Amino acid sequence: MSTSTASTPAEEFADFVHATGGALYRTALLLTGDHHLAEDLTQTTYARVFASWRRVSRADNPAAYARRVLLNGFISHRRLRRNAEMPTSTLPDDPGSDADPSARIDLLAALQRLSPTDRAVLVARYWEDRSVSQTAADLGLTETAVRTRSKRALERLRPLVADIFPERTTR
């Protein structure tokens, strides 16, 4: 049973969402590059997690389970091309960010030029600071595939962000 102070599974789940919502949404935003799609992906993830909450809440790491559901949902969505919405080249301002907003938009645009799986690998490895083995487990890939995808995706990303981060793109 969960060690939460909440008395019902619904309250435990609500506590879980409050604790993990920000990080899961940020990951979804990096994957999709679109605030609305990130919100939809996060909401879909929590709906799937809630459907299995009794089992998930007893797991060693429910947050890891939710992250895997998010990554798999993103990859499935992109693979099946169910998206009828048209992405735009501009993103709304993100108040509270101390980074240069134009650099963030340029980075998101560069990430969008990668395949969904490569984007998921980079976000998991470098944004969420996940290990190769954790990323492989999250995405259902081998560790070798994660290393190879990371290397190749970074090679494709570097020229796209060279103007944004010139000090970080040189070897």
C-alpha positions in Angstrom: 0.0 0.0 0.0 1.2 3.5 -0.6 2.7 5.5 2.2 0.7 8.6 1.4 -1.4 10.3 4.0 -4.3 10.3 1.6 -7.1 8.0 2.6 -8.6 7.0 -0.8 -7.0 5.8 -4.0 -8.4 9.0 -5.7 -6.7 11.2 -3.1 -3.4 9.3 -3.4 -3.6 9.7 -7.2 -4.3 13.5 -6.8 -1.3 13.8 -4.6 0.8 11.9 -7.2 -0.4 14.2 -10.0 0.5 17.3 -7.9 3.9 15.9 -7.2 4.8 14.9 -10.7 2.7 17.1 -13.0 5.2 19.9 -13.6 8.0 17.5 -14.6 5.8 15.4 -16.7 4.4 18.4 -18.5 7.9 19.8 -19.2 9.0 16.5 -20.7 5.9 16.5 -22.9 6.5 20.0 -24.0 10.1 19.2 -25.0 8.9 16.2 -26.9 6.0 17.9 -28.7 7.2 21.5 -29.0 3.6 22.6 -28.5 1.9 23.6 -25.3 -1.5 22.3 -26.2 -0.3 19.0 -27.5 1.9 18.7 -24.3 -1.1 19.3 -22.2 -3.1 16.6 -24.1 -0.2 14.1 -23.9 0.1 14.8 -20.1 -3.6 14.4 -19.6 -3.7 11.2 -21.6 -0.8 9.8 -19.6 -2.5 10.5 -16.3 -5.7 9.0 -17.6 -3.9 5.8 -18.4 -2.0 5.8 -15.1 -5.3 6.3 -13.2 -6.9 3.4 -14.9 -4.2 1.1 -13.4 -3.6 3.2 -10.2 -4.2 0.4 -7.7 -1.4 -1.6 -9.3 0.8 1.3 -10.2 0.7 2.8 -6.7 2.2 -0.4 -5.3 5.1 -0.3 -7.8 8.6 0.7 -6.7 8.5 3.9 -8.8 5.1 5.1 -10.0 6.7 8.2 -11.5 8.9 6.1 -13.8 5.8 4.2 -14.9 4.1 7.5 -15.7 7.2 8.7 -17.6 7.2 5.5 -19.7 3.5 5.8 -20.5 4.2 9.4 -21.6 7.1 8.4 -23.8 5.2 5.5 -25.3 2.2 7.7 -25.9 4.3 10.3 -27.7 5.9 7.8 -29.9 2.6 6.0 -30.7 0.9 9.4 -31.5 3.7 10.4 -33.9 3.9 7.0 -35.5 0.1 6.7 -36.1 -0.1 10.3 -37.3 -3.5 10.9 -35.5 -2.7 14.5 -35.1 -5.1 16.7 -37.1 -3.8 19.9 -35.6 -1.3 22.0 -37.5 1.8 23.1 -35.5 2.9 26.7 -35.7 6.4 28.1 -35.9 5.9 30.3 -32.8 5.2 29.3 -29.2 3.6 31.5 -26.6 5.7 33.2 -24.1 6.7 31.1 -21.1 6.7 33.5 -18.1 9.0 32.6 -15.3 11.8 31.3 -17.5 15.2 32.8 -16.9 16.6 31.5 -20.2 16.5 33.5 -23.4 13.0 32.9 -24.8 14.2 33.1 -28.4 16.9 30.4 -27.7 14.2 28.2 -26.2 12.0 28.5 -29.2 14.9 27.9 -31.6 15.9 24.8 -29.6 12.3 23.5 -29.6 12.2 24.0 -33.4 15.5 22.2 -33.8 14.2 19.3 -31.7 11.1 19.1 -33.9 13.4 18.3 -36.9 14.4 15.0 -35.2 12.4 11.8 -35.4 10.1 11.2 -32.5 12.2 8.4 -31.1 15.4 10.4 -31.4 13.7 13.3 -29.7 12.5 11.1 -26.9 16.0 9.7 -26.4 17.5 13.1 -26.2 14.9 14.5 -23.8 15.1 11.5 -21.5 18.9 11.4 -21.5 19.8 15.1 -21.4 16.8 17.0 -20.1 15.7 14.4 -17.5 19.3 13.3 -16.9 18.3 9.6 -17.2 21.0 7.0 -17.6 21.4 5.0 -20.8 19.9 1.9 -19.1 17.0 3.9 -17.6 16.3 5.5 -21.0 16.5 2.1 -22.7 14.0 0.7 -20.2 11.6 3.7 -20.6 11.6 3.5 -24.4 11.8 -0.3 -24.8 15.1 0.0 -26.7 18.5 -1.7 -26.1 21.2 0.3 -24.4 23.2 0.1 -27.7 20.3 1.6 -29.6 20.0 4.4 -27.0 23.8 5.2 -27.3 23.7 5.1 -31.1 20.5 7.2 -31.3 21.9 9.7 -28.8 25.1 10.1 -30.8 23.4 10.4 -34.2 20.7 12.7 -32.9 23.2 15.0 -31.3 25.2 15.1 -34.5 22.0 16.2 -36.4 21.0 18.7 -33.7 24.4 20.5 -33.3 24.3 22.3 -36.7 20.7 23.3 -36.0 21.6 25.0 -32.7 25.1 26.3 -33.6 23.8 29.9 -33.8 22.0 29.6 -30.5 24.7 27.9 -28.4 28.0 28.5 -30.2 30.1 27.7 -27.1 28.3 24.3 -26.7 28.4 23.0 -30.3 32.1 22.9 -30.9 34.0 19.7 -30.1 
